[in-house]
Amino acid sequence: MLTVRQLERICFPQDAWPLLDIIGVLTLPNVIRLKAVTDGQIVGFIATDIRRSQNQAWVATIGVVPDYQRRGIGRALLRASEVGLNVGSIRLSVRASNMPAIRLYEQDGYEQVGVWPRYYQNGEDALVFEKRLNSRRLD
């Protein structure tokens, strides 16, 4: 059975998170963690960091192993992580060259709101996308 660390390495061979970052995303409070399982095997994972003080959430990581991509698993994980967030918006970053993911985000109502130049280890830019949510923050 794949672990989240192995899934990160498969999905993001150039940019997989170090072990301490994975431990953090798996243990820190205010992080929604969801996994997709098929035939007893983890095939996808998402972690969404809720930042209530900013009235925002961030998708820290989302990945689906290549053999299971383009089957709606990523979309299902993304939508499930948005449920009940109770914040005004959700953001995520994506490689500028990752057109399949960019199309998915745009189809689901995300709009590009920024660029992080040379964000990835190989110098590629990250595009920042945001989706406004219908829910309002309750204080």
C-alpha atoms as a printed R data frame, in Angstrom:
    type eleno elety resid chain resno       x      y       z
1   ATOM     1    CA   MET     A     1   0.000  0.000   0.000
2   ATOM     2    CA   LEU     A     2   1.316  3.423  -0.966
3   ATOM     3    CA   THR     A     3   1.982  5.970   1.746
4   ATOM     4    CA   VAL     A     4   1.377  9.689   1.324
5   ATOM     5    CA   ARG     A     5   5.143 10.151   1.096
6   ATOM     6    CA   GLN     A     6   5.390  7.627  -1.741
7   ATOM     7    CA   LEU     A     7   2.424  9.223  -3.504
8   ATOM     8    CA   GLU     A     8   4.166 12.630  -3.291
9   ATOM     9    CA   ARG     A     9   7.320 11.155  -4.832
10  ATOM    10    CA   ILE     A    10   5.368  9.533  -7.658
11  ATOM    11    CA   CYS     A    11   3.224 12.584  -8.417
12  ATOM    12    CA   PHE     A    12   5.927 15.214  -7.918
13  ATOM    13    CA   PRO     A    13   9.299 13.597  -8.663
14  ATOM    14    CA   GLN     A    14  11.077 16.962  -8.868
15  ATOM    15    CA   ASP     A    15   9.294 18.640  -5.969
16  ATOM    16    CA   ALA     A    16   8.188 15.966  -3.495
17  ATOM    17    CA   TRP     A    17   7.907 17.304   0.014
18  ATOM    18    CA   PRO     A    18  10.535 16.373   2.587
19  ATOM    19    CA   LEU     A    19   9.437 13.991   5.329
20  ATOM    20    CA   LEU     A    20   9.016 16.744   7.943
21  ATOM    21    CA   ASP     A    21   6.624 18.670   5.683
22  ATOM    22    CA   ILE     A    22   4.571 15.522   5.123
23  ATOM    23    CA   ILE     A    23   4.446 14.847   8.858
24  ATOM    24    CA   GLY     A    24   3.286 18.443   9.357
25  ATOM    25    CA   VAL     A    25   0.478 18.246   6.815
26  ATOM    26    CA   LEU     A    26  -0.648 14.941   8.341
27  ATOM    27    CA   THR     A    27  -0.656 16.152  11.937
28  ATOM    28    CA   LEU     A    28  -1.234 19.906  12.112
29  ATOM    29    CA   PRO     A    29  -4.656 21.130  13.202
30  ATOM    30    CA   ASN     A    30  -6.830 23.051  10.741
31  ATOM    31    CA   VAL     A    31  -5.767 20.863   7.812
32  ATOM    32    CA   ILE     A    32  -8.351 18.863   5.900
33  ATOM    33    CA   ARG     A    33  -6.778 15.603   4.737
34  ATOM    34    CA   LEU     A    34  -8.579 13.362   2.265
35  ATOM    35    CA   LYS     A    35  -7.436 10.349   0.325
36  ATOM    36    CA   ALA     A    36  -8.832  8.458  -2.631
37  ATOM    37    CA   VAL     A    37  -8.610  4.689  -2.358
38  ATOM    38    CA   THR     A    38  -9.204  2.181  -5.131
39  ATOM    39    CA   ASP     A    39  -8.964 -1.575  -4.562
40  ATOM    40    CA   GLY     A    40  -7.458 -0.947  -1.131
41  ATOM    41    CA   GLN     A    41  -4.702  1.255  -2.590
42  ATOM    42    CA   ILE     A    42  -4.273  5.002  -2.038
43  ATOM    43    CA   VAL     A    43  -4.362  6.636  -5.479
44  ATOM    44    CA   GLY     A    44  -4.890 10.276  -4.550
45  ATOM    45    CA   PHE     A    45  -4.452 12.711  -1.706
46  ATOM    46    CA   ILE     A    46  -5.289 16.314  -0.864
47  ATOM    47    CA   ALA     A    47  -4.408 18.485   2.108
48  ATOM    48    CA   THR     A    48  -6.125 21.843   2.551
49  ATOM    49    CA   ASP     A    49  -4.890 24.316   5.144
50  ATOM    50    CA   ILE     A    50  -7.708 26.402   6.660
51  ATOM    51    CA   ARG     A    51  -6.599 29.914   7.592
52  ATOM    52    CA   ARG     A    52  -9.645 31.387   9.281
53  ATOM    53    CA   SER     A    53  -7.847 34.591  10.289
54  ATOM    54    CA   GLN     A    54  -7.311 35.267   6.562
55  ATOM    55    CA   ASN     A    55 -10.817 34.069   5.620
56  ATOM    56    CA   GLN     A    56  -9.084 31.713   3.211
57  ATOM    57    CA   ALA     A    57  -7.927 28.136   2.692
58  ATOM    58    CA   TRP     A    58  -4.929 26.860   0.723
59  ATOM    59    CA   VAL     A    59  -4.621 23.536  -1.039
60  ATOM    60    CA   ALA     A    60  -1.191 22.578   0.243
61  ATOM    61    CA   THR     A    61  -0.961 19.509  -1.966
62  ATOM    62    CA   ILE     A    62  -3.148 17.518  -4.316
63  ATOM    63    CA   GLY     A    63  -1.972 14.545  -6.329
64  ATOM    64    CA   VAL     A    64  -3.295 11.496  -8.129
65  ATOM    65    CA   VAL     A    65  -0.969  8.708  -9.243
66  ATOM    66    CA   PRO     A    66  -0.532  8.774 -13.044
67  ATOM    67    CA   ASP     A    67  -2.363  5.490 -13.742
68  ATOM    68    CA   TYR     A    68  -5.506  6.967 -12.144
69  ATOM    69    CA   GLN     A    69  -5.382 10.494 -13.546
70  ATOM    70    CA   ARG     A    70  -8.144 11.843 -15.802
71  ATOM    71    CA   ARG     A    71 -10.781  9.719 -14.081
72  ATOM    72    CA   GLY     A    72 -12.295 12.504 -11.962
73  ATOM    73    CA   ILE     A    73 -10.399 11.585  -8.791
74  ATOM    74    CA   GLY     A    74  -8.573 14.914  -8.532
75  ATOM    75    CA   ARG     A    75 -11.804 16.833  -9.105
76  ATOM    76    CA   ALA     A    76 -13.601 14.749  -6.479
77  ATOM    77    CA   LEU     A    77 -10.818 15.365  -3.944
78  ATOM    78    CA   LEU     A    78 -10.808 19.088  -4.699
79  ATOM    79    CA   ARG     A    79 -14.578 19.431  -4.368
80  ATOM    80    CA   ALA     A    80 -14.698 17.327  -1.207
81  ATOM    81    CA   SER     A    81 -12.036 19.511   0.398
82  ATOM    82    CA   GLU     A    82 -14.102 22.642  -0.351
83  ATOM    83    CA   VAL     A    83 -17.196 21.374   1.451
84  ATOM    84    CA   GLY     A    84 -17.893 23.201   4.663
85  ATOM    85    CA   LEU     A    85 -14.753 25.338   4.623
86  ATOM    86    CA   ASN     A    86 -16.668 28.385   5.867
87  ATOM    87    CA   VAL     A    87 -14.108 30.807   4.417
88  ATOM    88    CA   GLY     A    88 -14.409 33.312   1.583
89  ATOM    89    CA   SER     A    89 -11.940 31.743  -0.822
90  ATOM    90    CA   ILE     A    90  -9.594 28.874  -1.494
91  ATOM    91    CA   ARG     A    91  -6.237 29.138  -3.239
92  ATOM    92    CA   LEU     A    92  -3.703 26.782  -4.715
93  ATOM    93    CA   SER     A    93  -0.524 26.915  -6.747
94  ATOM    94    CA   VAL     A    94   0.368 24.870  -9.811
95  ATOM    95    CA   ARG     A    95   3.277 24.567 -12.217
96  ATOM    96    CA   ALA     A    96   2.799 26.899 -15.180
97  ATOM    97    CA   SER     A    97   3.347 23.909 -17.501
98  ATOM    98    CA   ASN     A    98   0.755 21.638 -15.852
99  ATOM    99    CA   MET     A    99  -2.018 22.289 -18.358
100 ATOM   100    CA   PRO     A   100  -4.253 19.346 -17.361
101 ATOM   101    CA   ALA     A   101  -4.375 20.598 -13.758
102 ATOM   102    CA   ILE     A   102  -4.864 24.210 -14.867
103 ATOM   103    CA   ARG     A   103  -7.819 23.164 -17.055
104 ATOM   104    CA   LEU     A   104  -9.322 21.242 -14.120
105 ATOM   105    CA   TYR     A   105  -9.007 24.232 -11.802
106 ATOM   106    CA   GLU     A   106 -10.463 26.636 -14.363
107 ATOM   107    CA   GLN     A   107 -13.377 24.276 -15.075
108 ATOM   108    CA   ASP     A   108 -14.092 24.198 -11.342
109 ATOM   109    CA   GLY     A   109 -14.242 27.982 -11.003
110 ATOM   110    CA   TYR     A   110 -10.671 28.869 -10.074
111 ATOM   111    CA   GLU     A   111  -9.107 31.972 -11.625
112 ATOM   112    CA   GLN     A   112  -5.461 32.886 -11.831
113 ATOM   113    CA   VAL     A   113  -4.652 35.656  -9.346
114 ATOM   114    CA   GLY     A   114  -0.870 35.643  -9.277
115 ATOM   115    CA   VAL     A   115   2.475 34.192 -10.213
116 ATOM   116    CA   TRP     A   116   5.329 33.058  -7.988
117 ATOM   117    CA   PRO     A   117   8.389 33.440 -10.238
118 ATOM   118    CA   ARG     A   118  10.891 30.575 -10.217
119 ATOM   119    CA   TYR     A   119   9.010 28.828  -7.404
120 ATOM   120    CA   TYR     A   120   9.892 25.255  -8.305
121 ATOM   121    CA   GLN     A   121  13.324 23.694  -7.947
122 ATOM   122    CA   ASN     A   122  13.956 23.773 -11.689
123 ATOM   123    CA   GLY     A   123  13.087 27.479 -11.844
124 ATOM   124    CA   GLU     A   124   9.595 27.086 -13.273
125 ATOM   125    CA   ASP     A   125   6.957 29.590 -12.196
126 ATOM   126    CA   ALA     A   126   3.987 28.650 -10.039
127 ATOM   127    CA   LEU     A   127   0.606 30.072 -10.992
128 ATOM   128    CA   VAL     A   128  -1.651 30.975  -8.084
129 ATOM   129    CA   PHE     A   129  -5.350 30.270  -8.541
130 ATOM   130    CA   GLU     A   130  -8.263 31.302  -6.358
131 ATOM   131    CA   LYS     A   131 -11.889 30.291  -6.106
132 ATOM   132    CA   ARG     A   132 -14.404 32.469  -4.333
133 ATOM   133    CA   LEU     A   133 -16.682 30.384  -2.156
134 ATOM   134    CA   ASN     A   134 -20.326 31.087  -1.474
135 ATOM   135    CA   SER     A   135 -19.983 30.537   2.252
136 ATOM   136    CA   ARG     A   136 -19.327 33.431   4.602
137 ATOM   137    CA   ARG     A   137 -17.041 33.343   7.543
138 ATOM   138    CA   LEU     A   138 -18.843 33.031  10.862
139 ATOM   139    CA   ASP     A   139 -17.094 34.712  13.777
